[in-house]
Amino acid sequence: MPIKRSRQNDREISESPSTTKSLQVPLETSFFATVSSLVPWIVVGIEKLIENLDITTCLAIFGVVFVGALYSIHVIALCYGTFHLHKVNEPDTFLPGVSIIKPIMGTDENLETNLASFFTAQYHQFELLFCFHSPEDVAVPVVKALIKRYPDVDATICFQEHEIGFNPKNNNMNPGYTTSKYPLVMISDSTIFTRPDGILDLAKRIMSQEKLGLITQIPFCMDRVGLANCFEQVFFGTAHAKMYLAGNFLGFNCPTGMSSIFKKAALEECGGMAAFKDYMAEDYFLGKLMAARGYKSGISNQPALQNSAATTFKSFANRVSRWAKLRIAMMPQVIFVEPLQDCFPAGIIFALSVYHLFNINIPMTIFLNFLFWIFMDYMIMRVMQNGPLTVSLVQFIGFWLFRELSSPVIFIKALMEPSVRWRNNIFHVKWGGKIRDRSSV
């Protein structure tokens, strides 16, 4: 028997959509009315800003944008480091062989430990090429003893026969490079300690893309005792790490030559090792030339573990000052930017800027900037460490403050003494990064 539906029910059902629609219309109208009412206020605010756009206001806007970009660098570095670093590598016997060039000059207490870590590396095919300026170097017996201890490792000692240019490191490495027999070439300073899968990580990373020509390890430090060693670790885990991580993520050319790997064919396209014989920062120009030929650069999943036994506050300051001098010579524009990119100068700029634009309390802004900066640096260093720090929170704050406060002093020193002292030589570098002349100390 068919069910009869009343006209009243039909009418209620047919009217229900229109009733819902009638309820939505006022809500939508109210929303758009609210937005529309804000538009004139925004327009008026922009007009007032333009009308009052004097030099001070322009500088304040620039200050907010500049410091905002520095905040973004922190965030990018933390996110990129979290997702990129410390990945586990599975062995891959299809990867090509690696020629490892170890430039050595002198020795310290940790040299044998650092070099032995390469003899015991877990990679299926590699050779070690130890490069010295002369057979009289005090580190030669250390290397010979390691070769005798590990007879199954393909290791060779090379001595510099002649100079190919002003750069002593290139002169040192060139004999090893010319005799290298594998398609991947790794350069590793004598102060670097490698984990068992360190070579595997570099090789796998550079072979992951056809156009990757250069991969570097982001510099960090082994866990060591001593105030100077801990201070060095905090520097490389904070100020240096965030710029290096963010720079690589954004595609800037910022390789570090202390531990890197490149495709030999790509370097040959650039002119080989001799192409950088007269440049002090050969790692930077290697990346620059490869980029000009369509190759990409990147960083590995593992940091480079520096393990020098001779670190002091003075040697560290001289090292950082030397890097600053090279940056000034290669990119003079950093003179106007680098002194302002640390926590306290940036905090003052930001506080004055937002006070002028929005009348926000200056001391509160400086304090909040300080909290953000030190918290983000602490988190970035935990990412570099891949776990809890070996220094206490109080020690970290002390080392961090010392670095932030000493940075302007080191930069001013670099400006006032532009000549670069490295090892037993003094270099005078022209604008653009090329060595003008060299003299012995």
Residue pairs with C-beta under 8 A, 6 or more apart in sequence:
49 57
56 356
57 356
57 357
59 353
60 352
60 353
60 354
60 356
60 357
61 353
61 357
62 353
63 349
63 350
63 352
63 353
64 350
64 353
64 354
64 357
66 340
66 346
66 349
67 346
67 347
67 349
67 350
67 353
67 369
70 341
70 346
71 372
73 242
73 243
73 246
74 242
74 372
74 373
74 376
74 377
74 380
75 376
76 245
76 246
76 249
76 250
77 241
77 242
77 243
77 244
77 245
77 246
77 249
77 380
78 242
78 376
78 379
78 380
78 383
80 245
80 246
80 248
80 249
81 241
81 245
81 380
81 383
81 384
82 383
84 245
84 299
84 301
85 218
85 301
85 302
85 303
85 383
85 384
85 386
86 301
86 302
86 386
87 201
87 301
89 197
89 200
89 201
89 204
89 301
91 122
91 124
91 200
92 200
92 204
93 124
95 124
95 200
95 203
95 204
95 207
96 125
96 182
96 183
96 184
96 203
96 207
97 125
97 126
97 127
97 181
97 182
97 183
97 184
98 123
98 125
98 126
98 127
98 182
98 184
98 185
98 186
98 199
98 202
98 203
98 261
99 126
99 127
99 129
99 176
99 180
99 181
99 182
99 184
99 185
99 186
99 264
100 118
100 126
100 127
100 128
100 129
100 186
100 188
100 199
101 129
101 131
101 173
101 176
101 177
101 180
101 185
101 186
101 187
101 188
102 115
102 118
102 128
102 129
102 130
102 131
102 176
102 188
102 189
102 190
103 131
103 169
103 172
103 173
103 176
103 187
103 189
103 190
104 111
104 130
104 131
104 132
104 137
104 139
104 143
104 190
105 132
105 133
105 137
105 139
105 172
105 190
105 423
106 137
106 138
106 139
107 138
107 139
107 142
108 308
108 309
108 310
109 309
110 191
110 193
110 307
110 308
110 309
111 139
111 142
111 190
111 309
112 142
112 145
112 146
113 193
113 307
114 190
114 191
114 192
114 193
114 307
115 130
115 142
115 143
115 146
115 190
116 146
116 149
117 193
117 194
117 195
118 128
118 188
118 194
118 199
119 128
119 146
119 149
119 150
119 153
119 155
120 150
120 196
121 194
121 196
121 197
121 198
121 199
122 196
122 197
122 199
122 200
123 197
123 199
123 200
123 203
125 182
126 154
126 182
126 199
127 154
127 155
127 156
127 180
127 181
127 182
128 153
128 154
128 155
128 156
129 155
129 156
129 158
129 176
129 179
129 180
130 143
130 155
130 156
130 157
130 158
130 176
131 158
131 159
131 160
131 172
131 173
131 175
131 176
132 139
132 140
132 157
132 158
132 159
132 160
132 172
133 159
133 160
133 168
133 171
133 172
134 159
134 160
135 159
139 190
140 157
143 155
143 157
144 157
146 155
147 153
147 155
147 157
156 176
156 179
158 175
158 176
158 179
159 175
160 171
160 172
160 174
160 175
161 175
163 171
164 170
164 171
164 174
164 273
164 274
164 277
165 171
165 274
165 276
165 277
165 278
165 435
166 277
166 278
166 427
166 435
166 437
166 438
167 276
167 277
167 278
167 279
167 280
167 282
167 435
168 422
168 423
168 425
169 257
169 282
170 273
170 274
170 276
170 277
170 282
171 277
173 187
173 273
174 273
174 274
177 185
177 272
177 273
178 273
180 264
182 264
183 263
183 264
183 265
184 203
184 206
184 207
184 261
184 262
184 263
184 264
185 261
185 262
185 263
185 264
185 267
186 199
186 202
186 259
186 260
186 261
187 257
187 259
187 260
187 261
188 194
188 258
188 259
189 257
189 258
189 259
191 258
191 306
191 307
191 308
192 258
192 259
192 304
192 305
192 306
192 307
193 222
193 305
193 306
193 307
194 305
195 302
195 305
197 302
198 217
198 302
201 300
201 301
201 302
202 215
202 217
202 260
202 261
202 300
203 261
205 212
205 215
205 298
205 299
205 300
205 301
206 212
206 213
206 214
206 215
206 261
206 262
206 263
209 296
211 294
211 295
211 296
212 263
212 295
212 296
212 297
212 298
213 262
213 263
213 266
213 267
213 290
213 293
213 295
213 296
213 297
214 255
214 260
214 261
214 262
214 266
214 286
214 287
214 290
214 295
214 296
214 297
214 298
215 260
215 261
215 262
215 297
215 298
215 299
215 300
216 255
216 256
216 257
216 259
216 260
216 261
216 283
216 297
216 298
216 299
216 300
216 304
217 256
217 258
217 259
217 260
217 299
217 300
217 302
217 303
217 304
218 241
218 244
218 245
218 248
218 256
218 299
218 300
218 303
218 304
218 384
219 236
219 240
219 244
219 256
219 258
219 259
219 303
219 304
219 306
220 233
220 236
220 237
220 241
220 303
220 304
220 305
220 306
220 384
220 385
221 229
221 232
221 233
221 236
221 237
221 305
221 306
221 307
222 305
222 306
222 307
223 233
223 390
224 230
224 233
224 307
224 311
226 311
227 313
228 311
228 312
228 313
228 315
228 316
229 311
230 390
230 391
230 395
230 399
231 313
231 316
231 399
231 402
231 403
232 306
232 311
232 316
233 390
233 391
234 381
234 391
234 396
234 399
234 400
234 403
235 316
235 320
235 403
236 306
236 384
237 380
237 381
237 384
237 385
238 377
238 378
238 380
238 381
238 400
238 403
239 342
239 377
239 403
239 407
241 380
241 381
241 384
242 376
242 377
242 380
243 254
244 254
244 256
244 299
245 299
245 380
247 254
248 254
248 297
248 298
248 299
253 284
253 287
253 288
253 291
253 297
254 284
254 287
255 283
255 284
255 286
255 287
255 297
256 283
256 304
257 281
257 282
257 283
257 286
258 304
258 306
259 304
260 283
261 300
262 286
262 290
266 290
266 293
266 295
267 273
267 286
267 290
269 293
270 286
270 289
270 290
270 293
271 289
275 289
276 282
276 285
276 286
278 434
278 435
279 285
279 433
279 434
279 435
280 326
280 329
280 420
280 422
280 427
280 429
280 433
280 435
281 326
281 330
281 433
284 326
284 330
284 433
285 433
287 297
290 296
290 297
291 297
303 384
317 406
317 410
318 421
320 410
321 410
321 413
321 414
321 417
322 414
322 420
322 421
322 422
324 338
324 410
324 411
324 414
325 414
325 417
325 418
325 419
325 420
325 429
326 420
326 429
326 433
327 334
327 338
328 334
328 335
328 414
328 415
328 418
329 418
329 429
329 430
329 431
329 432
329 433
330 432
330 433
332 431
335 415
338 411
339 345
339 408
339 411
340 346
340 349
342 404
342 407
342 408
343 369
343 370
343 373
343 374
343 404
344 370
344 404
344 405
345 408
346 369
346 373
347 365
347 366
347 369
347 370
347 373
348 366
350 365
350 369
351 360
351 362
351 363
351 365
351 366
351 369
352 362
354 360
354 365
355 361
355 362
355 365
374 397
374 400
377 400
378 396
378 400
381 389
381 396
382 388
382 389
389 396
391 399
418 428
418 429
419 426
419 427
419 428
419 429
420 426
420 427
420 428
420 429
421 427
421 441
424 440
424 441
425 438
425 439
425 440
425 441
426 438
426 439
426 440
426 441
427 435
427 437
427 438
428 435
428 436
428 437
428 438
429 435
429 436
430 436
